[in-house]
Amino acid sequence: MIKRVVILTFLGTLMGSLALGAMGGSVGLAVGPSALGATKAAIPTQPLGSALYALQRQTDLKMLYVSALAKDKTSASVPAGVPALDALKQMLTGTGLSYKMLNDHMVEIRAGENSGK
C-alpha cells in the first residue's frame, strides 16, 4: 500500500509538470531544503510507513522506498514547524534506515545509518 502511494505521488507530480509544459507554461522549482517546507501539524509516533506518508502530504518532500523497509518499524514523533529533512531525520532515528537525496525534492530511503547527500 505505501509503495503504491509513493509511486502514485511521484507520477502525479510528473504528470502535472508535463501537462503544464504542454500548455506552454513553465515549471519552476525552488531549490534547497527550505523549498521543501515544514511540517504543518505534529506527526505522532506511529508505524513508520504511516508517518512517512503524513510527512509527504505535509511537505514538498517526495520519497522512494521499498515498503518492506518500513515494516515493523515505528517512527519518532515530530512537532509542527520542523523543516522536512529534519523531520525525516527524526522519524528515521533508531530504525536502522537512512536516506539519500536524489534531487532537490526527492529522497531514497534505504537500510543503513548514514543519512544525507
Secondary structure, 3 states (H helix, E strand, C coil): CHHHHHHHHHHHHHHHHHHHHHCCCCCCCCCCHHHHCECCCCECCCEHHHHHHHHHHHCCCEEECCHHHHCCCECCCECCCCEHHHHHHHHHCCCCEEEEECCCCEEEEEECCCCEC
